[in-house]
Amino acid sequence: MMKDIAILGAGSWGTALGVSLSANGHQVRLWGRDENKLREMAASRENRHYLPGVSLPAGLRPTYSRQEALAAAEIAVFAVPAQRFRAALTEASPYLRAGQIIINAAKGIEQNSLKRLSEVAAQVFPAGRYVALSGPSHAEEVGLGLPTTLVAAAGDRALAEIAQDALMSENLRVYTSTDIIGVELGGALKNIIALGAGIADGLGFGDNTKAAMMTRGLAEISRLGLALGAQENTFFGLTGIGDLIVTCTSVHSRNRRCGILIGEGVPPAAAAERVGMVVEGMFTTAAAYELAARERVAMPITEHIRAVLLGETTPRAAVSSLMTRGRKHEREEETLRG
């Protein structure tokens, strides 16, 4: 059934989702902060800055007015950086209705509060019906219509199925989940490991190193997730290992690209600037480190990447430190509790 949908965030991911939803027959309005870029998009029918080479369907209309975007929207999709989500939802809330379906496509943990984005939404707009959208998906490929799988997660399965029905297409397969904690944490924490995988690539290490980084990284993600109430099997699905694989290996991954630059000797802040888009892993590393300390969960990879980002150690020294840690059984639970 055709729906009226607003997308807030006219970057690469918001645009790609808009293209996909419009191709499904929905009426889509795409809101962004830069009025000049939106005018250019409307005229050229292309987001040349963030998603070049992808044509915008006729049913996708860029707009600079939040009120216009949200006035008739049955679904509001937020595709802004995780650290901007609270502000974006606050600014949009005067135009949202009680019972509004909110699909959040960002992946991250809010700094300072250490809240997952569903928790932020519950604070800012408790009258909304929240769905987390995650999974192994790069905007560049979704925009081109390449086969992709996602997960829509909500506490209410029927709500997740509304998002599933809106998004499903020949090229976009969407599964549902009720483990919103696990889905959000998997999507956020894999960005830390992708930074590490990129650092290893930048240092000139090989596939063995990357495989170790990803596998032990997944163990860290699972440990913290379980401590925070997630279901373990979620981390072995699309929003766990699936998203981890694509983010650690893809040329499209901004976290991996930033890590490569750091491994090559570029200072972290300069590396993020050279990527040219928000590198969520830079923020999530700090938040995850604090969460792990609070929950008394050992996350050595996260700890060492944080030290690299803060300039407390070098990438090569961090790898050496990880490799020379005390002996462990592979399935030994690493926790600081007790």
N, C-alpha and C positions, 0 to 999 in steps of 0.2 A: 504494500500500500504506500502510495506516495506521501511523503511528509515534508513539512516546512522545517528546515534545519539552518541554524546559525553556527558558524565556525568563528571563534575568536582566536586570532593568531594567524597572520598571513605569511608565515615563514614556509619552509619547505614542507614540513609535515602537515600543517593546516591546509596548505594548497593541495597536496597530494590527496588528503582525505576528502577535500571538497571536490576534486576531479572525480574520485571514485564514487562518492555519494550522488553527485550530479548525473554521472553515467547510469546510475540505478534509477533515474527518473525523479529524484527528489529536487525540490526547489531549494537552492543553497545560497546563502549570503555569507560572504567571507569578509570579516572585519579585521582591520589592522590599524596600527598607530600612524603610519607614514602615508599621509594623504596623497603626496606626489606619486609614490610607488603604486598606490591603489588606482590612481587615475591612469597611470601607464599600463597597469595590468588590464584595466577595463578597455583601453584603446587597442592594445596589442594582442589581447587574449592570451597572455603568457606572463608568468612570474619570472622575468628574466634575471632577477637578482638571486632568488633562492631556488628556483626549480626550472632552469632554462631547458628549452626543447620540449616542454610538455604543454600542449594546447589546452586552454580552458574551455570546457563545454558551454553551450549557450545557457544552460540552467544554473551556472555558477556566476553570481554577481558580486564583485567586490564593492565594499561600502566603507566609508569612514565613520558612519554613524552607528554607535552601539544600539541606540533606540530602534533605528531602522532594521538592523540585523536581527534584533531579538523580539520585535513587536509581535510577530505571529509564529515565532519558533516553537515547535513541539519538542525539539531536542536542541540543546545548546552544547556544542562541542568546544572544549577548551584545549587549544594546541599552543600554549605559551610555555616558556621555560619554567621548570619546577619552582624556582625561586621567585617567579613572578605570579604564580598561581593565586596566592592569597589576594594580592592587589587586584588582579584581573577579575576575580570573582566578586570582590568587594565593589569594584567599579561597575560591574554588570548587574549587581543584585537589585537596583531599583527597577530594572526592566524584566526581572524574572518573576514567575508566578509560583505560588505554593504548589508543590507537586511537580515542579519543572524537572524534566529529565536532563541531567548534567553528565556528559561523557567527558572524562578527563583523559587526554592522550599524552600528558607529560609523564616523565619517569624521574623521580627524585625524592629526596627527603628534605623537608624544610630545615634550613640551618637555624640555630638558636633554639627553636621550639622542639626540634628533633621529631616532628610529627610527619606521619605519612600524609599524602595529599587528601585522602578520604577524611582524615581527622581534621585537616584544615577546612575542608568543605563543610563538615559538621559544625564547626565553630562559626564560620562566616555566614553560611546560608543553610541552616538546619532544615528548612522546609523543602529543600531539593531532594531529588531521588538520584543518587550518585552511582555512576558506573565507571570503573577503571578499564581503560583500553590499553593492552600491552601485547608483547610478542615480538618475534624476530622480523622486523619490518623497517627497511630504509625507504625514506620518502622518494628517492630517485627511482626505485623499482616499482613502488606502488603507483606513482604518477604515470609510469609507462605501461601499467597494466600487467606487470609480470606476476605470476602466481605467488601469492603470499598468504600466510596464516596468522591470525590474531586470536586473542582471548578477550572477551568482555566479561568482567567480574563485578558482581554485586551481591550484597547479602541476600537479596531476593532473586531467585533464579528467573522468575517471570520478567523482572526488570532487565536482567542481563539479556534475555531473549528478545526484548524490544530492540536493544542495540544490535544484537546479532542479525535480526531481520532487516534492519535498516542498512547494514553494511555488507551483508552477504552478496556475492556476485560470482560470475564465472571465474574471475581472477582473484577474488578475495574470499577466503574461507574463514569463518569466525566460529570459534568454540565458546562455550560459556563456562563460568566457574563461580562458585560461591565463596572461595577462599580469597577474599579481597586483600587480606594481609599478605599472603604469600605472593600473589600476583604483583602487588605494588612493590614489595621488597625485592623480588627477583628482577623486575625491570629497573629498579634504582641501583641495586648493588652490583649488577654486572658491569656497570660503567667503570667502577673502580678497577675491576679485573681487566677490562679492556685497556685502561691506561697502562696497567702492568704489562700486558701482552705487547702493547706498542713500544714500551720502554725496552723490553727484551729484543724486539725487532730492531729498534734504533741502535742497540748495543752490538748488533750483528749476530745474535744468537739464533738458533735454528728451531725446527719444528718440535724437537724434543722439549725444549724449554717452554715453548708456547703450550704444548699439551699438558705439561706439569702445572703451569700457571693457571690454565683453565680448570683442570681437575681439582687442584687444591683450592682454587678460588671458589668453586662450587661448594666444596666442603664448608668454607667459611660462611658463604651466603646461607646455606642450610642451617648451620649452627645458630646464627643470629636470628634467622627466621623462626626456628622452632622456639627459641627463647622468647620471641615476641608473639607467639600464638599462631603461627602459620602451620599449614599441613605439609608434611615432608614431601609427599608425592608431587606437590605443585612444582618443586624445584627440579624435578626430572621431566617436566613438560615444556611446552612452548615458551612460557614466560620465565622459565629458569634456564635449563641447559640450552634450549633453542635460541633464546635471545643472547645468551652468553656466547654461543658459537658465532653467530653472525656479527656481534659487536667486536669480538676479539680478532676476527679474520678479514672483515670486509674493507675494501678500499673506500667505501662510503662512510665508515665509522669515524666520526670526529674525535671520539675519545681515543681510539687507536692511533689516529694521525697525530694527535697531541702528544701521546706517549712516545711515538717514534721520534718526534722532534726533541723531546726531553732526553731520550736515550742517546741522541746524537750530540747532546751538549747544549741545547737551547734552554735558557732559563724557563721555568714553568709558566710564568705570566706572559712572557714573550711568545712561548709556544702556543698558548691559548689564543693570543691575539692573532697569530699567523693562521690559525685554523679558520678564523673569520666568522664562526658561529659559536653559540654557547656550548661549552664543554661541561656537561652536567657532572661528570665524574669528579671534577675539581671540587665541587661543592659537596657531593655525596660522600667523598672520602672523609672529610672533616666530620660530617654528621654521623657517619657509620662508626668512626673511631669513638665518638662520645657515647653512642648507643651501646657499643660493645663494652666500654668501660662501665657504663651504668648497669648492664645486664651481666657483667662479669663473664663475658664470652671471649675466648682468645681468637683474634683475627690477625695473625702475623703478617699476611700479605698486605692487608689494609694498613696496618701500623707502619710498615716499611714504605709504602707508597706515600703515606702522609708525610713521613720524614723527608722523602725526596722532594715533595711539593713545597715543604717549608724550608728547604735548603739545609736541613740538619744532617743529611748524608748525600752521597753521590749515588746515581743509579747502579753503578758497578759494585759499590760497597754494599748496597742494599741486597743485591742478588747474592753476593758472597755470604752475607749474614743469614739470609734465608736458607742457603744451602748447608750451612754449618751448624744449624740448630741441633738441639739434642735429639737422640734417636726416638722414634715413635712407631707404634703399630699403625698401619694405614687406617684402620677403622677405630682407632682410639679417640674417644671424645676429648676434644681440647676445650676445657672450660676453666675459668678461674674461680668458679663457685666453690664454696665450702673451704 
